[in-house]
Amino acid sequence: MSKLILIDGNAILHRAFHALPVLTTKRGEPVNAVYGLITMLLRAIQDLKPSHIAICFDEKGVTFRHKICPTYQAQRPTIANELSSQFAKAKTVIEAFGIPVYSKRGFEADDIIGTLAKKAKQEVIIITGDRDMLQLVNSKIKVYLPVVGLSSAKLMGEKEVMEKMGIYPSQIPEYKALVGDPSDNYPGVAGIGPKTAANLLNRYKSLGGIYKNLSKIPPSVREKLVKGKSSAYLSLKLARIVTNVPLRGDLAASGKWKLVNNEKLLRVFTELGFKSLLDRVKKMARQADLDKQETLF
């Protein structure tokens, strides 16, 4: 069965950088985040057996979210040089695998992934450490979340999201519109916590449904909702992943998974000092069909 894996490059690199010990090349260049990303990629290939793969990254600069909310993500610290220097290396390795890289100025990797996932005709599995992506989950789309650093991962479908959060995946932006998100620096509605937000959404289904039924809501909660209405709707715009980003390229063709450019892959892995990962790729190439492509190993 055709299956597309979409990798959130920024989220996995960040997670790997903080989860793994310092790892450097012979020249002293840090590569622990790249190592973690490739480890996660190889695990996903073995566990999920995709027919197509693509990876998405944020672009530098202002996004549409910053334009509607200048304080969006304002509290986030500058990315450490030891991590930022690894993004170019990560893209080099990914391209050596023959995997297409997507990004778009003005949008986040979340939006690129959301757009590609919506367009896809096959089953989609998103690999990310960002739980915001759970809003994309439906009968066709699942999220593969790393847990305990990068040592294992959990596949989240509709059932798992419901069990974890008590709401449908599509309600997550509405939920975050109510409770806010400190990591992205938007407020939600002051005084509305997770339990209240979930109860309101279970009863009234959406943010619009809640505000249409204010008269049925207890006065203490109603007052908070009235006072925080503009903040709630702003937060909803920030929380909702865009699924119509204009993108170029034919993912159906370019994302077809097969082990290609092996000489380049061998060179890149050797330069980075990834001997154990190279041995693992060689073993995968011998054991897996990989679309019946011959390898150069």
N, C-alpha and C positions, 0 to 999 in steps of 0.2 A: 504494500500500500504506500502511495506517495506521502511523504512526510517532510515538512519544512521546519528546520531549526533556525530561530532568530536569536542572536546573541547580543545582549546589552554590554557592549565593550567597556563603557565607562564604569558601570556598576560592578562588573566582575573584576576589572583591574583595581578599582578602589578596594574591594573586599580582599582580593589576594594580597595587595600591598600591606594591609594591616593584619592579615591572618598569618602570613608566612614570615619566617626569619629572613634576615638580610642575606641576599644571594647576589654575587657579583661575577662579572666576566674576568678574564685574566688581566684586562685593562683597568679593573676596578669599577666598572660601570654597573649600577644596580639593575637587576633583572628579575627580582622575586615576583613582581606583579605579572610580568610576561609569562614566567614559569607557571604561575597559578592559573592564568587564563588558558594556556595551552593544555594544562592538566585537566581543567574543566571541559574543554573542547573534546579531548580524547575520551574522557569518561562518557560524555554525552553521545559521541559517535558509537561507542560500544554498547551503551545501555539503550539508546533510543533508535539507533539504526536509521538515520535520516536519508532521504533521497536528495534533499536540497538543504543548503546552509547559506546564511548570510550573517554578517556582523554589522552593527550600527554604532556610531559614535556621536557624541555632542560635537557641535562646531563651537569654536571660540567666539565670544562676542555676545551681544544683547539678543535675547529671544523675544517673541511676542508677549510672553508672560512678564518680562521686565518692563515692557512698554505699558502694560495695563496696571502694573504694580511695581513701582521702582524699588521697593524694599524686598521684592521676591529674592530669596536665597541670600540676602544681604549679610546675614550673620555667618555665612560659611567662611572658614579660613581659606587662605590661598593654598593651592595645591603645592605640596612639598616638591622641590626640584627632583628629589630622588624618585618620585612617582611620575611627574610630568615628563621627565626624560625618557620614560619607558613607553609612551604612547606610540611614538614613531616606530620603535622596535616591534611592538605588538602588531602594528599594521603590516610591517614587513614580513613577519612570520605568517600572519593570516593570508596575505597575498601569495606567499610561497606555497601554501596549501591549495591555492586556486579558489579561495573563498572570496566572493565580492564584498566590498566595504561600502556602506551607505552612510551619508550624513547630509544635512541641509542647513544652510545658514538661516538663523532665525527660529530654529526648532531644536528640540532636544531629541536624544536617541529614543526616548519613550514614544515620541510622536512618529518617528520614522518606523519604529517597530509596529506601532498601532496601525499605520497605513499599510505596511507590507502584509501584516497578519490579516487585515480586513480584505485585502485584494486576493489573497491566496485561495486557491480552490481546494487545496489538500489540507490534511491535518497539520496544525501548527503547534510547536512547542517553543516557548520563550524562555531563554536562559538568562536569569537576572538575579541580583540580590535586592532589587527594589520592589517592595511589596505594592507600590502604586500600580504595578503592571497587572495585579490581580483583577483590576476592573475590566480587563480585556477578555477574561476567561468566559468561554461559552461552550457549546457542544462541540465546536471545532478547535478551539484554542485552549491550551493548558500552559501553566507556568512551572518551570523547573527551578526551584529555589535551593541554593546551597544552604546547608545548615552546619553548625559546629565548624565555623571557618569555611574550609573548602573540602572537608573530609567526607562529606556525604551530601545528598540532595534529596528533596522531596518534590514529587510531581503533584501539583495542585490543579484539580479540576473544579467543576461547579460544586460538587458535593463537599470537597475539602474546604473550599472557601466558605460555604454556608456553615460548616461545623466550626471553623476557626473564628468567624466574625459574626455569625448570626444574621447575615444579610446576603442578598444576591450579589454576585460580582458587579453587575451593572449599577448597583446602588452605592458602590464605594465612593465615587466622586461626590454624591449627595451626603454621604456619611462624613467625608472630610470637609465638606462645606459647613457642616455643623460643628465638628470637633476641632477643626483647624489642623495645621501641620507645622510644628516647631522647626523641623529639619529644613523645610522650604520657606519658613517664615511667613506664613499667612494665618490669620487669626481664627477663622470660623466664627462661631457665636459664643461670646464670653459666657461661661457658666454651664454650657452644655457638654456633658461628658459622653464617653463611649456607650454606656448602657442606655442613657436617655436617647441618644441619637439612633441607636439600633431599634429601640422600642417605637420611636416616632416613625421610622422608615418601614418597619413591619406593619404598622397600622395605616399609614398614609402614602406609602410607596415612593414618594419623591419629595424634593424640596418644595416644588410647586404645590403638591398635594398637602403638605404640612401647612403652608401659608394660606391655602384655601380653607383650612379647617381650624383656624386659630381659636374659634369660639368653643371648640370641643376639647381644647387642651387646657390642663390646669393652669390657673392664673400665674403661679410662680414661674413656670416654664414659658408660658405665653409672653410674659413681660420680657424675658430674655430674647425670645425670638423676634419680637417687634423691634426691640432696641438694636438687635444685631442683624437686621434683614439685609442691609446693603453689604455688610461684611460677608454674610453668608453667600450671596450671589456672586460677589467678587471671588471668594474662595472657590466656588464651584467652577468658575472659568479657569482658575489656576490648576485645579485638581484634575480636570477632565483631559484625558489624553486625546490629541487630535488624530483623526484617522483619514484625513484627506490631504496630506502633504503632497505637493507636486514633485514627483520623483522621475528621474530618467532611468532607462535601462530595463531589460527584460529579465526579471528574477527567475522566471521559469526556465530560461536557458542558462543564464550566467551562474545561477545558484545550484545547478545540478552537481551533486557531490560525486567526486571521484578523486583519487590520489594522483595529482599531476605535478609537473615542475619539480620532480624529485631531486634533481641535481641542485637546484636552488635551495630546496628545503634542507638538504644535507649540508650545504654550505652555511646557511643561516643558523641551523642548530649547532653546528661546530663552532661558529663564531661566538655564540652565546654561551657555550659550554653545557648544553643540554644533552649530555650523553645518554642519561637514563631515559629521557623522553624520546630521543632518536631511536634507541633500542626498542622502545615500546611501539613507535610508529612502524619500524621494520617488522615487528611481530604481527601488528595489525594488518600490514600489507600482505604478509604471507597467509594469514588465517582467513581474512575476510575476502569476500568476492569483489567488493568495491567496484561494482558495475563492470566486472570482467576486464578492467584496465590492467595492462602489464605495468610493473613498476621497475625502476632502475636500481633498486636496492640489491 
